Amino acid sequence: MNMRDDMKDLPSSVRRYVRHVLADEQRPIRAVRMTQSGELRADPRRPRWMKFRAEHIVTPGSRTFSWDARVRVLPLSHLRVRDDYANGVGSGQVQLLSLDYEFGPPG
């Protein structure tokens, strides 16, 4: 099976893009690893932007992703933020120094 065989359920604009960028016999993409850097704002009501660097891994076939970031909050400290989605369940984790806050489904 090639990548184009799996496109019948995609929106037409996505199908056109995939046909344009992939070879006819392209094997399915198993995983994509991206690095990101930029600035984010934890609260849209506040003007403060914080620099971050992250690794984002997406596994299209299983519809999973992991986003693992370091967000600078002060010159010598950072937050580690992790968002994950797998098997229909999302979760997140935020760590500051030795404190660890988690959110998502229990267990």
C-alpha positions in Angstrom: 0.0 0.0 0.0 1.3 3.5 -0.8 0.6 6.8 0.8 -2.0 7.8 -1.8 -4.2 4.8 -1.0 -4.9 6.2 2.4 -6.1 9.6 1.1 -9.8 8.9 0.3 -11.1 10.3 3.6 -9.0 13.5 3.5 -10.3 16.9 2.6 -9.8 17.7 -1.1 -7.3 20.5 -0.4 -5.1 18.0 1.6 -5.4 15.4 -1.1 -4.2 17.9 -3.7 -1.2 18.9 -1.5 -0.2 15.3 -0.9 -0.4 14.5 -4.6 1.9 17.5 -5.3 4.6 16.7 -2.7 4.8 12.9 -2.6 5.9 10.5 -5.3 3.4 8.1 -6.7 4.8 5.1 -4.9 5.6 6.9 -1.6 5.6 4.5 1.3 3.4 5.6 4.3 5.1 8.0 6.7 5.5 6.2 10.0 6.6 9.2 12.2 7.5 12.8 11.9 10.0 14.5 14.3 10.1 18.3 14.4 12.0 20.8 16.4 10.4 24.1 17.2 11.5 27.3 18.8 9.6 30.5 19.5 7.7 32.4 22.1 4.4 31.5 23.8 2.1 33.2 26.2 0.6 31.2 29.1 -2.3 33.7 29.6 -3.7 35.7 26.6 -4.7 38.5 29.0 -1.1 39.2 30.0 1.5 40.7 27.7 4.4 38.4 28.8 5.8 36.1 26.1 8.3 33.3 27.1 10.9 31.7 24.8 10.6 27.9 24.2 12.3 25.1 22.4 10.4 21.9 21.8 10.4 18.5 20.1 7.2 17.4 18.5 6.7 13.8 17.4 3.6 12.8 15.3 2.7 9.3 14.4 0.1 9.7 11.6 -1.0 6.0 11.3 -1.8 5.6 14.9 -3.0 9.3 15.4 -0.6 10.0 18.2 1.6 12.9 19.1 4.0 14.0 21.8 5.1 17.6 22.4 8.0 18.1 24.8 9.1 21.7 25.5 11.3 23.7 27.7 9.9 27.2 28.4 12.2 29.8 29.9 10.4 31.6 32.8 13.4 33.4 34.3 17.1 33.6 33.2 18.1 30.5 35.2 14.9 28.5 35.3 12.5 26.9 33.0 9.3 24.9 32.8 9.1 21.5 31.1 5.8 21.1 29.3 4.7 17.8 27.8 1.5 17.2 25.9 0.6 13.7 24.6 -2.3 12.2 22.8 -2.6 8.4 22.2 -5.5 5.9 21.9 -8.0 8.7 22.0 -6.7 10.1 25.3 -4.8 13.3 25.9 -2.6 14.2 28.8 -0.2 16.9 29.9 2.5 17.5 32.4 4.2 20.6 33.6 7.3 20.6 35.8 9.1 23.5 37.6 12.2 22.7 39.5 11.2 19.8 41.8 7.5 20.4 41.6 5.5 18.2 39.2 1.9 19.1 38.1 0.0 16.7 35.9 -3.4 17.0 34.3 -5.3 14.5 32.2 -7.3 11.3 32.9 -6.7 9.8 36.4 -4.5 6.8 36.7 
